[in-house]
Amino acid sequence: MQQKDALEIQKLVREGKQISKVMEEDYPEYEYWEIYMAAYDGGERSALGVKRMITTRLNKMVESTKSSERKEIQEELDELVWHLYESLKDSQKKLEKIRAVINK
């Protein structure tokens, strides 16, 4: 995969586009896992992916009886929630800039 494509994939995922949609609409020449790896190598996570990770961790926490395991899951959940929060703030800033340009 070309570096230019990887950067564009990271941008699309950061903006909230699902990996399957990136593959179907933007980069059909790549396999799903190639796009997945390009997105996550850049540290990007889709909102849907993070939501699924949170759901999985919550279900695991309910089943867990070990306090050390529950503490580890709690820390992972905290990190995931902060990721969503920071992504939302970035999206809001971008939206404000777009509105400013449109409303001129």
C-alpha positions, 0 to 999 in steps of 0.5 A, a space after each residue: 500500500 502506498 503511503 499516500 493511500 494509508 494517510 487518506 485511509 487514516 483521515 477517512 477513519 478519523 472522520 468517522 467513516 467505517 472501514 468497510 465503507 472505505 473499502 467499498 467506496 474509496 479503495 476497492 483494490 485493497 483487502 479489508 485487513 489492509 485498510 484496517 491495518 493502515 487505519 490502526 497503524 496511524 493510531 486511528 480507531 473508528 467510532 463504531 470500532 471503539 463502541 464495539 470494544 467498549 461493549 466487549 469490555 463491559 460484558 467481560 467486566 460483568 463476567 469477571 470475578 478477579 478484582 485485578 482483571 476488573 481494574 485492568 478492564 476499567 482502565 481500558 474503558 477509560 482510555 476508550 471513552 477519552 478517545 471518543 471524547 477527543 475525537 468528538 472535540 476534533 470533529 466539532 472544531 472542524 464543523 465550526 470551521 466549515 460553518 464559518 466558511 459557509 456562512 461568510 
